[in-house]
Amino acid sequence: MTIDLKTVKHISKLARISVDEEKANKLTSDLNSIFDFIEKLNELKTENVEPLTSIAETTLRFREDEIKSENIREEILKNSPDENKDFFVVPKVVE
């Protein structure tokens, strides 16, 4: 797959990013290099390879859930922008 200058400009327009001619040419080159590398990765035979979540084969230690602070509700609610005894009240941000 190759990316041309027209595609880069179209993507920048969709993303609402202004890209000048010099940057668009650089992005075209960079994106083509990335897609070339992806194509090389697609050629690898990975049928017998187990998926990884990490390169370190360790398991996480389990710990018990412990309550470290009790009855701190009032302290937490002091940070609310509006005063309320039950929950945070914040200004409306979506109309």
Steps between C-alpha positions, in 0.01 A plus 500: 500500500633840413388838625513792261498875564129525416415241769709680762327828423160331513576342839628830638180668384286232667704536820477879476879531512671760288797349320721705271652355183837418659345316795258317269791370294683386814183333633453321168853361524464408868162329454631300205796384712260395777278306259805332344604382846147372571510303176829341610342406832205344318741263324608343829371155582322536835263202497669321793584809704297565812375858543679707763382771732856567614848384407567414865338172590401584854174480686365778712495455873155505650429704807204527729275800469543709809318812607768751589279801575157491653235768520671750270184587309480850646863571415448390142179697454675818618665504154166521318448833317145526640408407852309174531504229765443201273698542178714731288315779321686638202408765244318385188743470209275357228196685377 
